[in-house]
Amino acid sequence: MATRILIVDDEPNIVKGLKYSLEKDGYQTQSAYDGQEALDLFAQGGFDLILLDVMLPKVDGIEVCQRIRETSEVPIIMLTAKGEDMDKILGLEYGADDYMTKPFNILEVKARIKTILRRVQSHEAAPESVQQAKVIVAGELTCDLDKRMVWAYGKPISLTAKEFDLLQLFVTHKGKVFGREELLELLWKTDFSGDARTVDVHIRRLREKIERNPAQPEFICTSWGVGYYFADK
């Protein structure tokens, strides 16, 4: 079955260009021109990836991203005409997997899409024999690496794909300190050209979800001036 991509942008020329190029590569696409239309289409299900503009009529892209993340881990690439770092960080903070700044090169867009889909599909297709231990328990935190599910203090926790990847790296390397640049290289690789603040944002959001008191973390701790590590308790 062909990969289905939802294109969300209020600029018809951008939608037309993306749609034409992606469908030439064998993708199936649907288009939305405002945030509410995007949410309505997404509710019908079946999308494998979303290209989502930040500045949209009715419901802006950040809110669309946030609302989708309440129920789904579908990969989301934010499209923004703004070049300021904080706009990019904000988009990722609300659960996006990557961002691209307009004007963008369609070849780069397709390369990002392929990288993200390859990462998702490789995890789903990995045979059990090469997967790591399925369930890891660390105090009041339980991670099922096969099902990509997390429980903290007896409650199920909803994580974005990137947040889970980050947590999985930590729990499978307890006590190891990872610097920000190292985390960018390991988890974002070639599909995101970000900076260290991106890591800090994801760490903060992950702590808010799994820690009893994010200001005094029990699991993901800070090694000041170096990076982050998972407490080896």
C-alpha positions in Angstrom: 0.0 0.0 0.0 1.4 3.4 -0.9 2.5 5.8 1.8 -0.1 8.5 2.5 1.0 12.0 3.2 -1.2 14.9 4.4 -0.1 18.3 3.1 -1.3 21.2 5.1 -0.6 24.7 3.8 -2.7 27.8 2.9 -0.5 28.6 -0.1 -2.0 26.8 -3.1 1.3 27.0 -5.1 3.2 25.2 -2.4 0.6 22.6 -2.0 0.5 22.0 -5.8 4.3 21.7 -6.0 4.6 19.3 -3.1 1.6 17.2 -4.3 3.0 16.9 -7.8 6.5 16.0 -6.7 5.5 13.5 -4.0 3.0 11.8 -6.2 5.6 11.4 -9.0 7.6 9.4 -6.4 4.7 7.1 -5.7 3.2 8.7 -2.5 -0.5 9.2 -2.1 -1.4 12.7 -0.9 -4.3 14.7 0.4 -4.4 18.4 1.0 -5.8 20.8 3.5 -5.6 24.6 3.4 -6.5 25.5 7.0 -6.0 23.9 10.4 -9.5 22.8 11.0 -9.6 21.0 7.6 -6.4 19.3 8.5 -7.8 18.0 11.8 -11.0 16.8 10.0 -9.0 14.9 7.4 -6.6 13.4 10.0 -9.6 12.2 12.0 -10.5 10.0 9.1 -7.2 8.1 9.6 -4.7 6.4 7.4 -1.9 9.0 7.1 1.7 7.9 7.4 3.2 11.4 7.6 2.1 15.1 7.8 3.7 18.1 6.2 2.3 20.9 8.4 2.6 24.7 7.9 2.9 26.8 11.0 0.9 29.8 9.9 -2.6 28.6 9.0 -6.2 30.1 9.1 -8.7 29.0 11.7 -6.4 26.7 13.7 -2.6 27.4 13.5 -0.1 24.7 12.8 1.2 24.5 16.4 -2.2 23.8 17.8 -2.9 21.3 15.1 0.3 19.5 15.9 -0.4 19.5 19.6 -3.9 18.1 19.1 -2.7 15.4 16.8 -0.1 14.4 19.4 -2.8 13.8 21.9 -3.9 10.7 20.0 -1.1 9.8 17.5 2.6 9.5 17.0 2.4 10.0 13.2 5.6 11.7 12.0 5.1 15.5 11.5 7.4 17.9 9.6 6.6 21.5 10.3 6.9 24.0 7.5 7.6 27.6 8.5 8.3 30.9 6.7 9.9 32.2 9.9 13.6 31.7 10.4 13.9 32.5 14.1 15.3 29.7 16.2 12.6 29.9 18.8 9.9 29.4 16.2 11.7 26.2 15.2 12.1 25.1 18.8 8.5 25.9 19.5 7.3 23.7 16.7 9.4 20.7 17.9 8.4 21.3 21.5 4.8 20.6 20.7 5.7 17.2 19.2 6.9 17.7 15.7 9.7 15.4 14.4 11.4 18.0 12.2 11.0 21.4 10.6 11.9 23.0 7.3 12.1 26.8 6.7 10.5 28.2 3.5 11.6 28.6 0.8 12.7 25.0 0.8 14.2 22.6 -1.8 11.7 19.9 -2.7 14.6 17.4 -3.0 15.5 18.1 0.6 11.8 17.7 1.7 11.7 14.3 0.0 15.0 13.3 1.7 13.7 14.3 5.1 10.5 12.3 4.5 12.4 9.2 3.4 14.7 9.4 6.4 11.9 9.7 8.9 9.8 7.0 7.3 12.8 4.7 7.1 13.4 5.1 10.8 9.7 4.3 11.6 9.5 1.3 9.3 12.9 -0.2 10.4 11.6 -0.3 13.9 8.3 -1.9 12.9 10.0 -4.4 10.7 12.9 -5.4 13.0 12.8 -9.1 13.9 12.4 -10.0 17.5 15.8 -11.7 17.5 17.6 -8.3 16.9 15.5 -6.2 19.2 16.7 -5.2 22.6 15.1 -6.5 25.8 11.4 -5.9 25.4 10.6 -4.5 28.9 12.9 -2.4 31.1 11.9 -1.5 34.6 13.7 1.3 36.5 12.0 2.0 39.8 8.6 3.4 39.1 9.2 3.6 35.4 8.5 0.7 32.9 9.3 0.8 29.2 8.1 -1.8 26.7 10.6 -1.2 23.9 8.8 -3.6 21.6 5.3 -2.0 21.9 6.8 1.5 22.5 4.7 2.0 25.6 5.7 3.6 28.9 4.2 3.6 32.4 5.3 5.9 35.2 4.1 5.6 38.8 1.4 3.1 37.6 0.0 5.4 34.9 0.4 5.0 31.1 2.4 7.8 29.5 1.8 9.1 26.0 5.1 10.0 24.3 5.9 11.4 20.8 8.1 9.2 18.6 11.1 11.4 19.3 10.4 11.4 23.0 10.3 7.7 23.1 13.5 7.4 21.0 15.2 9.6 23.6 13.9 7.7 26.6 14.9 4.4 24.9 18.4 5.6 24.4 18.7 6.6 28.1 17.1 3.5 29.6 19.3 1.2 27.5 22.5 3.1 28.6 21.8 3.7 32.3 24.5 5.9 33.9 26.0 7.0 30.6 26.2 10.8 30.2 25.2 12.0 26.7 26.2 15.5 25.6 23.7 17.6 23.6 25.6 17.4 20.4 25.9 13.6 20.8 22.2 13.3 21.3 21.5 15.4 18.2 23.8 13.2 16.2 22.4 9.9 17.5 18.7 10.7 17.4 18.2 13.4 14.7 21.1 12.3 12.4 20.5 13.8 8.9 16.8 14.4 9.2 17.2 17.5 11.4 19.8 20.3 11.4 19.1 21.7 14.9 21.0 23.0 17.8 21.5 22.1 21.5 18.4 23.9 22.6 16.3 21.4 20.7 17.7 18.7 23.0 16.9 20.8 26.1 13.3 21.2 25.0 12.8 17.5 24.5 14.4 16.7 27.8 12.1 19.2 29.6 9.0 17.7 27.9 10.0 14.2 28.7 10.6 15.0 32.3 7.2 16.7 32.5 5.6 13.5 31.4 7.6 10.8 33.4 9.0 12.5 36.5 7.0 12.9 39.7 8.6 16.3 40.2 10.3 17.6 36.9 12.3 20.1 39.0 13.9 17.3 40.9 14.2 14.4 38.4 14.6 10.9 39.5 15.2 9.4 36.1 16.7 11.8 33.6 19.4 13.7 35.5 21.7 16.5 34.5 25.5 16.4 34.6 26.2 20.1 34.7 28.3 21.3 31.9 28.3 17.9 30.2 24.8 16.6 29.3 22.2 14.2 30.6 22.0 10.7 31.9 19.5 8.1 33.2 20.0 7.5 36.9 21.4 4.0 37.4 19.4 3.0 40.4 
